[in-house]
């Protein structure tokens, strides 16, 4: 059968947006004539990112509830919810989707609630090992659930839950660059062991402080560093580097060619967002994961534990990263036996066909 009209709803963060785009890519690859409509939350990053990729998007006036229950921001929530449900009904009535897919985030709640009430097939894709509140609420209503991590039956009904893995962007999956050319792109030495440090597009203060603490020791050991600092931290770090006599250090605020950064690296230090972990598994490089302490319900720690329990990564608490990151990096790069074991374990967790598996689930749902 062919897919003709599909709504994909959700967003708020890259962790929701990029899986949505990966699913859309797979649908368009199989069904070029399919019409796709995204639905996001007004004022959130999906309202810019999605059109930039060539897709249409509608925005709902919706946001989450503040944790401080008596916050004045919560006073507008009932009005936002009513507005979003009303607009969701109008969108579905006008677009007439065959299926509505939710990827998490505020906007997916109203859309999938309305779709399920109207008897339209619904599917959600949960990226994290600890589900977000929107998907936990929707789980009872939707027809199919695709998860980024295994063993999610404690959260979702087993009969309609499938472990597919998290869908990854085509650019990461299909890059054919060599290590040599990737390192040349970043003006790195082709032959030196390379550490890639990333704290997300905004950067991570604790990880940056740990790099500053140990950078000299790493360079003495012959390790070169590709360091994604985040935009807000780069000027300060560049000023700090000017006073150092360090070779083989490339600091940048943002990396557009993440495929080349991954290929360049022997070892990667990263936060533990679900999509970062999915990409790292595809790359198959050993990782040091430093979960962010500033996320709801500490889900990054739970994501990281799902990797460390398989021997694919090392977990360092954010509060301890400055003290122990230095020796951990040196040990992992120099211990070739442990390095190979971790690399093999990481590759075993990869799900490169996740987007295809999700589209297979969509087709199976529609056929049934």
C-alpha positions as CSV (number, residue, x, y, z in Angstrom):
1,X,0.0,0.0,0.0
2,X,1.0,3.6,-0.5
3,X,1.1,6.4,2.1
4,X,-0.6,9.5,0.9
5,X,-1.3,11.9,3.8
6,X,0.6,11.9,7.0
7,X,0.7,14.3,10.0
8,X,3.8,14.2,12.2
9,X,3.4,16.1,15.5
10,X,5.7,17.2,18.3
11,X,8.9,19.0,18.9
12,X,10.3,21.5,21.4
13,X,13.9,20.1,21.3
14,X,16.2,18.6,18.7
15,X,15.7,15.3,20.4
16,X,12.1,15.3,19.1
17,X,12.6,17.2,15.9
18,X,15.4,15.1,14.3
19,X,13.6,11.8,14.7
20,X,10.5,13.4,13.1
21,X,12.6,14.5,10.2
22,X,14.2,11.1,9.9
23,X,10.8,9.4,9.7
24,X,9.7,12.0,7.2
25,X,12.8,11.2,5.0
26,X,12.0,7.5,5.1
27,X,8.4,8.1,4.1
28,X,9.4,10.4,1.2
29,X,12.0,7.9,0.1
30,X,9.4,5.2,-0.2
31,X,6.5,7.3,-1.2
32,X,7.6,10.4,-3.1
33,X,4.0,11.6,-3.7
34,X,3.1,11.4,0.0
35,X,1.9,14.7,1.5
36,X,3.4,15.4,5.0
37,X,2.3,18.0,7.4
38,X,4.1,18.8,10.7
39,X,2.4,20.2,13.7
40,X,4.4,21.9,16.4
41,X,4.2,24.4,19.2
42,X,4.3,28.1,18.4
43,X,7.5,29.8,19.4
44,X,9.5,26.5,19.6
45,X,12.4,25.6,17.5
46,X,10.4,23.2,15.2
47,X,8.7,26.3,13.7
48,X,12.0,27.2,12.1
49,X,13.8,23.9,11.7
50,X,11.0,22.1,9.9
51,X,10.3,24.7,7.1
52,X,14.1,24.9,6.6
53,X,14.0,21.2,5.6
54,X,11.2,21.9,3.1
55,X,8.2,20.7,5.0
56,X,4.9,22.5,5.9
57,X,4.1,23.1,9.5
58,X,1.2,24.3,11.6
59,X,1.7,25.8,15.1
60,X,-0.4,25.2,18.2
61,X,-0.6,27.6,21.1
62,X,0.5,25.1,23.7
63,X,3.1,24.7,26.4
64,X,3.8,22.5,29.4
65,X,2.7,23.0,33.0
66,X,5.3,24.6,35.2
67,X,6.6,22.3,38.0
68,X,5.8,25.0,40.5
69,X,2.1,24.4,40.5
70,X,1.2,27.9,41.7
71,X,3.3,29.6,39.0
72,X,1.4,32.4,37.3
73,X,2.4,30.8,33.9
74,X,0.1,27.9,34.7
75,X,-3.0,30.3,34.7
76,X,-2.9,30.3,30.9
77,X,-2.6,26.5,30.4
78,X,-6.4,25.7,30.3
79,X,-6.9,28.4,27.6
80,X,-3.9,27.1,25.6
81,X,-5.2,23.5,25.8
82,X,-8.7,24.5,24.6
83,X,-7.2,26.5,21.8
84,X,-4.9,23.7,20.8
85,X,-7.6,21.1,20.8
86,X,-9.8,23.3,18.7
87,X,-7.1,24.0,16.2
88,X,-6.1,20.3,16.1
89,X,-9.6,19.4,15.1
90,X,-9.5,22.0,12.3
91,X,-6.2,20.7,11.1
92,X,-7.3,17.1,11.0
93,X,-10.6,18.0,9.4
94,X,-8.9,20.0,6.6
95,X,-5.8,17.7,6.0
96,X,-7.6,14.3,6.4
97,X,-4.6,12.3,7.4
98,X,-4.4,8.5,7.0
99,X,-2.3,8.4,10.2
100,X,-1.0,10.8,12.8
101,X,2.5,10.2,14.3
102,X,3.6,11.8,17.6
103,X,7.3,12.2,18.5
104,X,6.9,13.7,21.9
105,X,6.7,17.3,23.0
106,X,3.8,19.6,23.9
107,X,2.2,19.7,20.4
108,X,1.8,16.0,20.0
109,X,-0.7,15.7,22.9
110,X,-3.7,17.6,21.4
111,X,-3.1,16.2,17.9
112,X,-3.0,12.6,18.9
113,X,-5.8,13.0,21.4
114,X,-8.1,14.4,18.7
115,X,-7.0,11.8,16.1
116,X,-7.6,8.9,18.4
117,X,-11.1,10.2,19.3
118,X,-11.9,10.4,15.6
119,X,-10.7,6.8,14.9
120,X,-7.7,7.9,12.9
121,X,-4.7,5.4,13.3
122,X,-2.1,6.8,15.7
123,X,1.5,6.0,16.5
124,X,4.0,7.5,18.9
125,X,7.8,7.3,18.8
126,X,9.4,7.5,22.2
127,X,13.2,8.3,22.1
128,X,14.1,8.0,25.7
129,X,14.5,5.0,28.1
130,X,12.3,7.0,30.5
131,X,9.3,8.2,28.6
132,X,8.2,11.8,28.6
133,X,4.9,12.7,30.2
134,X,3.1,13.4,27.0
135,X,3.8,10.0,25.6
136,X,3.0,8.3,28.9
137,X,-0.4,9.9,28.8
138,X,-0.9,9.1,25.1
139,X,0.2,5.5,25.4
140,X,-3.3,4.3,26.5
141,X,-5.0,6.0,23.5
142,X,-2.7,5.3,20.5
143,X,-2.6,2.2,18.3
144,X,1.1,1.6,18.1
145,X,4.2,2.6,20.1
146,X,7.8,2.5,18.7
147,X,10.6,2.8,21.2
148,X,14.2,3.9,21.0
149,X,15.2,1.6,23.8
150,X,14.4,-2.1,24.6
151,X,12.5,-3.3,27.6
152,X,9.9,-0.5,27.7
153,X,6.9,-2.7,28.7
154,X,6.9,-1.3,32.2
155,X,5.8,2.0,30.7
156,X,3.8,0.9,27.7
157,X,1.3,-1.9,26.9
158,X,3.3,-4.8,25.6
159,X,0.8,-5.8,22.9
160,X,1.2,-2.5,20.9
161,X,4.9,-1.7,21.7
162,X,7.7,-2.4,19.3
163,X,11.4,-1.8,19.9
164,X,12.6,-0.1,16.7
165,X,15.5,2.1,17.9
166,X,15.7,5.8,17.3
167,X,15.6,7.0,13.7
168,X,18.8,8.8,12.6
169,X,19.4,11.5,10.0
170,X,20.6,10.3,6.6
171,X,23.7,12.4,6.8
172,X,25.0,10.4,9.7
173,X,24.1,7.0,8.3
174,X,25.4,7.4,4.8
175,X,28.7,9.4,5.1
176,X,31.5,7.7,3.3
177,X,34.4,10.0,4.3
178,X,37.6,8.5,5.5
179,X,39.2,9.3,8.9
180,X,42.0,11.1,7.1
181,X,39.8,13.4,5.1
182,X,37.5,14.0,8.1
183,X,40.4,15.1,10.2
184,X,41.8,17.3,7.4
185,X,38.4,19.0,7.3
186,X,39.0,20.2,10.9
187,X,42.7,20.8,10.4
188,X,43.6,18.0,12.7
189,X,46.6,15.7,12.4
190,X,45.7,12.6,10.4
191,X,47.7,10.3,12.7
192,X,47.1,11.4,16.2
193,X,44.5,9.9,18.5
194,X,41.6,12.2,18.5
195,X,39.1,13.2,21.2
196,X,35.8,14.8,20.2
197,X,34.0,16.7,23.0
198,X,30.4,17.9,22.6
199,X,28.0,19.4,25.1
200,X,25.1,19.9,22.7
201,X,24.5,23.0,20.5
202,X,24.3,25.3,23.5
203,X,27.3,23.8,25.2
204,X,27.8,22.4,28.7
205,X,29.6,24.5,31.3
206,X,30.7,21.5,33.4
207,X,32.1,19.6,30.4
208,X,33.9,22.7,29.2
209,X,35.4,23.3,32.6
210,X,36.6,19.7,32.7
211,X,38.3,20.1,29.3
212,X,40.0,23.2,30.5
213,X,41.2,21.4,33.5
214,X,42.8,18.5,31.6
215,X,43.5,19.8,28.1
216,X,47.3,20.3,28.7
217,X,47.6,16.7,30.1
218,X,45.9,15.3,27.0
219,X,48.1,17.2,24.6
220,X,51.2,16.0,26.5
221,X,50.0,12.5,26.0
222,X,49.7,13.2,22.2
223,X,45.9,13.4,22.1
224,X,44.4,16.1,19.9
225,X,41.0,17.5,20.7
226,X,38.0,18.6,18.6
227,X,36.0,20.7,21.1
228,X,32.4,21.9,20.5
229,X,32.1,24.5,23.1
230,X,28.6,25.9,22.4
231,X,28.0,29.4,21.2
232,X,27.8,31.2,24.6
233,X,31.1,29.8,25.8
234,X,33.3,30.1,22.7
235,X,34.6,33.7,23.2
236,X,35.7,33.1,26.8
237,X,37.4,29.8,25.8
238,X,39.1,31.3,22.8
239,X,40.6,34.0,25.1
240,X,41.7,31.3,27.5
241,X,43.3,29.3,24.7
242,X,45.3,32.3,23.4
243,X,47.3,32.2,26.6
244,X,48.2,28.6,26.2
245,X,50.9,26.9,24.1
246,X,48.8,23.9,23.0
247,X,49.0,22.0,19.7
248,X,46.2,20.0,18.2
249,X,43.2,21.8,19.8
250,X,40.3,22.9,17.6
251,X,37.6,24.8,19.5
252,X,34.3,25.7,17.7
253,X,30.9,26.8,18.8
254,X,28.9,24.6,16.5
255,X,29.7,21.8,14.0
256,X,27.4,21.4,11.0
257,X,29.2,18.3,9.6
258,X,28.7,16.0,12.6
259,X,29.3,13.0,10.4
260,X,32.9,14.2,9.9
261,X,33.3,15.0,13.6
262,X,32.2,11.4,14.5
263,X,34.5,9.9,11.9
264,X,37.5,12.0,13.1
265,X,37.1,10.8,16.7
266,X,38.7,7.8,18.4
267,X,36.8,8.7,21.6
268,X,33.8,10.9,22.2
269,X,32.6,12.8,25.3
270,X,29.0,13.6,25.2
271,X,25.8,14.4,27.0
272,X,23.4,11.4,27.0
273,X,20.4,12.7,25.1
274,X,18.5,9.8,23.4
275,X,19.3,11.0,19.8
276,X,23.0,11.6,20.6
277,X,23.2,8.0,22.0
278,X,21.5,6.6,18.9
279,X,24.0,8.4,16.6
280,X,26.9,7.3,18.7
281,X,25.9,3.7,18.5
282,X,25.7,4.0,14.7
283,X,29.2,5.5,14.7
284,X,30.5,2.7,16.9
285,X,33.1,4.7,18.9
286,X,33.6,4.3,22.6
287,X,32.1,7.1,24.6
288,X,32.2,8.9,27.9
289,X,28.7,9.9,28.8
290,X,28.0,12.9,31.1
291,X,24.3,13.1,31.7
292,X,22.8,16.5,32.1
293,X,21.4,17.2,35.6
294,X,19.0,19.8,34.1
295,X,16.5,17.5,32.4
296,X,13.2,16.3,33.6
297,X,13.2,13.1,35.7
298,X,16.9,12.6,35.1
299,X,16.2,10.7,31.9
300,X,19.7,11.2,30.5
301,X,21.1,9.2,33.4
302,X,18.7,6.4,32.5
303,X,19.7,6.6,28.8
304,X,23.4,6.4,29.8
305,X,22.8,3.4,32.0
306,X,21.2,1.5,29.1
307,X,24.6,1.8,27.4
308,X,26.9,1.2,30.3
309,X,25.2,-2.0,31.3
310,X,26.2,-3.4,27.9
311,X,29.8,-2.2,28.3
312,X,29.5,0.3,25.5
313,X,30.2,3.5,27.4
314,X,31.6,5.0,30.6
315,X,29.2,7.1,32.7
316,X,30.6,10.1,34.7
317,X,28.2,12.2,36.9
318,X,28.1,15.8,36.0
319,X,29.3,16.7,39.5
320,X,32.4,14.6,39.1
321,X,33.4,15.3,35.5
322,X,36.0,17.9,36.3
323,X,37.8,15.6,38.7
324,X,37.8,12.4,36.7
325,X,37.4,13.1,33.0
326,X,41.2,13.6,32.4
327,X,42.4,10.2,33.5
328,X,39.3,8.4,32.0
329,X,40.1,9.8,28.6
330,X,43.8,8.8,28.7
331,X,43.0,5.4,30.0
332,X,40.4,4.6,27.3
333,X,42.6,5.8,24.5
334,X,45.7,4.0,25.6
335,X,44.0,0.7,26.6
336,X,43.5,-0.9,23.2
337,X,41.8,-4.1,24.5
338,X,39.2,-2.2,26.5
339,X,38.8,0.2,23.6
340,X,38.0,-2.5,21.1
341,X,35.5,-4.2,23.5
342,X,33.6,-1.0,24.0
343,X,33.6,-0.3,20.3
344,X,32.1,-3.8,19.6
345,X,29.5,-3.3,22.3
346,X,28.5,0.1,21.0
347,X,28.1,-1.3,17.4
348,X,26.0,-4.1,18.7
349,X,23.5,-1.6,20.1
350,X,23.1,0.3,16.8
351,X,19.8,0.3,15.0
352,X,20.6,1.8,11.6
353,X,17.3,0.6,10.1
354,X,15.1,2.4,12.8
355,X,13.4,4.8,10.5
356,X,12.6,1.9,8.1
357,X,11.3,-0.2,10.9
358,X,9.0,2.6,12.1
359,X,7.6,3.1,8.6
360,X,7.1,-0.7,8.4
361,X,5.1,-0.4,11.6
362,X,3.0,2.4,10.1
363,X,2.1,0.3,7.1
364,X,1.4,-2.7,9.2
365,X,-0.9,-0.6,11.4
366,X,-2.8,0.8,8.4
367,X,-3.2,-2.7,6.8
368,X,-4.5,-4.1,10.0
